[in-house]
């Protein structure tokens, strides 16, 4: 059974990384709830290294609207849990990532989102796994909350930074990785930020977090090559 599970995850990762000879034109608007192990604000956006020799993160993503060829991406949800490691900025190599798709996200949506996700971060992952688990996302006033697998696999509860006027702090004119555009980073701090998924476990509080909406675009043409192990 253990060997069967290993083969299953290897096949899932290969399907996720490998794509068709030609990817269709695609674009989407996606809303992110994100937290990591660094303190506010994450230094990865201004440097080639994290605060530590690692950056353990959770990202809960809801696709507001978009399409890839004839596939409508609206309503698709996915979650990234991983560690950027210490070489992401200098060698474009990250340590590990687990990509989770909500069960309501269709196969066509997953197939279309896979190359878009890889292109957004442009990193070679040392360990990449793909799984399915329910994703819940909620925002109520100053609190944002997201659950993976009913909170058993991963969980984020974040509180908005009030700012001088009490209406929140928004950081603008900063790129979100390879996204074409973003609406600005809404600054939050984690009340609770944890994960226990695919053999990886971490837990933090009072660390960097933010909400951001991104526009992602991929031109029609050759798809990305699979990452090397």
C-alpha positions in Angstrom: 0.0 0.0 0.0 2.8 2.4 0.8 4.4 1.8 -2.6 1.0 2.4 -4.3 0.6 5.7 -2.5 4.1 6.8 -3.5 3.4 5.9 -7.1 0.1 7.8 -7.0 1.7 11.0 -5.8 4.6 10.7 -8.3 2.0 10.3 -11.1 -0.1 13.2 -9.8 3.0 15.5 -9.6 4.1 14.5 -13.1 0.6 15.2 -14.5 0.6 18.6 -12.8 4.1 19.6 -14.1 3.8 18.2 -17.5 1.4 19.8 -19.9 0.2 19.6 -23.5 2.6 20.5 -26.3 0.7 23.8 -26.7 -1.0 25.7 -23.9 -4.0 27.9 -24.9 -4.1 31.6 -24.1 -5.3 32.0 -20.5 -5.9 34.7 -18.0 -7.5 35.0 -14.6 -8.2 37.3 -11.7 -7.5 35.5 -8.4 -7.9 36.5 -4.7 -5.2 35.3 -2.4 -5.1 34.8 1.4 -1.5 34.2 2.3 0.7 33.8 5.3 4.3 32.8 5.9 7.0 32.3 8.6 8.6 35.7 8.1 7.7 38.8 10.1 5.7 41.6 8.4 6.5 42.5 5.7 7.9 39.4 3.9 11.5 40.3 2.9 11.3 38.0 -0.1 9.7 40.8 -2.1 12.7 43.0 -1.7 15.6 40.5 -1.4 16.8 37.2 -2.7 16.3 35.4 0.5 13.7 35.0 3.3 14.1 36.1 6.9 15.3 32.6 7.8 17.0 30.0 5.6 13.4 29.0 4.9 9.9 30.5 4.2 7.1 28.2 5.1 3.8 29.4 3.7 0.1 28.8 3.1 -1.8 30.4 0.2 -5.6 29.9 -0.2 -6.7 31.0 -3.7 -10.2 31.7 -5.2 -10.4 32.4 -8.9 -12.8 35.3 -9.3 -13.0 35.1 -13.1 -10.9 33.9 -16.0 -10.6 31.4 -18.8 -8.1 29.1 -20.5 -9.1 28.4 -24.1 -12.8 27.5 -23.7 -12.5 26.5 -20.0 -14.2 28.9 -17.6 -12.0 29.2 -14.5 -14.4 31.2 -12.3 -15.0 29.7 -8.9 -12.0 27.3 -9.0 -10.1 27.1 -5.7 -6.6 25.8 -4.9 -4.2 26.0 -2.0 -0.4 26.0 -1.9 1.5 24.9 1.2 5.3 24.8 1.0 8.8 26.2 1.8 10.7 28.4 -0.5 14.0 27.3 1.1 17.2 29.4 0.9 18.0 29.1 -2.9 14.8 30.4 -4.5 16.2 33.9 -5.1 19.7 33.0 -6.4 19.1 29.6 -8.1 15.3 29.7 -8.7 15.1 26.5 -6.7 12.5 26.0 -4.0 12.3 23.3 -1.4 8.8 21.8 -1.5 5.2 22.5 -2.3 1.9 20.7 -1.9 -0.8 21.9 -4.3 -4.4 21.1 -3.2 -7.4 21.5 -5.4 -10.9 21.8 -4.0 -13.2 18.9 -5.0 -15.5 21.3 -6.8 -12.7 22.4 -9.1 -13.1 20.4 -12.3 -10.4 18.4 -14.0 -10.5 20.9 -17.0 -9.9 23.8 -14.5 -7.1 21.9 -12.8 -5.4 21.1 -16.1 -5.6 24.8 -17.1 -4.5 26.2 -13.7 -1.4 23.9 -13.4 0.8 25.7 -15.9 -0.5 29.1 -14.8 0.5 28.4 -11.2 4.0 27.2 -12.2 4.5 30.2 -14.4 3.5 32.7 -11.7 6.3 31.5 -9.4 8.8 30.4 -12.0 10.6 28.1 -9.5 11.9 24.6 -9.7 10.5 22.6 -6.8 12.6 19.9 -5.2 9.4 18.1 -4.0 6.0 18.7 -5.6 2.8 16.8 -4.6 -0.8 17.3 -5.7 -3.8 16.3 -3.7 -7.6 17.0 -3.3 -9.1 18.6 -0.2 -12.0 20.9 0.6 -11.1 24.6 0.8 -13.1 27.1 2.9 -12.4 30.9 2.7 -14.1 33.6 4.7 -13.5 37.3 5.3 -15.4 39.1 8.1 -14.4 42.6 9.0 -10.8 42.7 10.0 -10.5 38.9 10.1 -9.7 36.6 7.2 -9.9 32.8 7.7 -9.1 29.9 5.5 -9.2 26.1 6.1 -7.8 23.2 4.1 -9.4 19.8 4.9 -11.7 21.4 7.5 -8.6 22.9 9.1 -6.9 19.6 9.8 -4.4 19.9 6.9 -3.8 23.6 7.1 -5.4 26.7 8.7 -5.0 30.5 8.6 -6.6 33.0 10.8 -5.4 36.5 10.0 -6.1 40.0 11.4 -5.8 43.2 9.4 -3.2 45.8 10.4 -5.3 48.9 11.2 -2.9 51.6 9.9 -2.8 55.3 11.0 -6.4 55.9 10.0 -7.7 52.5 11.3 -8.8 51.5 7.8 -6.0 49.2 7.0 -2.6 49.3 5.3 -2.2 48.6 1.6 1.3 48.3 -0.1 1.2 49.2 -3.7 3.6 49.3 -6.7 5.2 46.0 -5.7 5.2 43.0 -8.0 3.6 39.7 -6.9 6.0 37.2 -8.4 5.3 36.8 -12.1 1.7 38.1 -12.0 0.9 40.7 -14.6 -0.8 43.1 -12.1 -2.0 43.2 -8.5 -4.4 45.5 -6.6 -2.0 46.0 -3.7 -1.1 44.0 -0.7 -3.5 44.4 2.2 -1.3 44.0 5.4 -2.4 41.4 7.9 -0.7 39.4 10.7 -1.4 35.8 11.6 -3.3 34.9 14.7 -2.8 31.3 13.7 -1.0 29.9 10.7 -0.2 26.2 10.5 0.0 23.1 8.3 0.3 19.3 8.6 0.3 17.9 5.1 2.1 15.2 3.2 4.8 14.8 5.9 5.4 18.5 6.4 4.3 20.3 9.6 4.7 23.9 10.9 2.9 26.4 13.1 3.3 30.2 13.5 1.5 33.2 14.9 2.1 37.0 14.8 3.9 36.6 11.4 3.6 38.1 7.9 0.3 37.8 6.2 -1.6 39.6 3.5 -4.6 39.6 1.1 -3.9 40.3 -2.6 -5.8 40.1 -5.9 -3.7 39.3 -8.9 -4.1 39.3 -12.7 -2.3 36.4 -14.3 -1.9 35.8 -18.0 -0.3 33.2 -20.2 0.1 33.5 -23.9 -0.7 30.7 -26.3 2.4 28.7 -27.1 4.7 25.9 -25.7 3.9 24.9 -22.2 6.4 24.9 -19.4 8.8 22.0 -19.1 8.5 19.8 -15.9 10.6 20.8 -12.9 13.5 18.6 -12.2 13.7 16.7 -9.0 
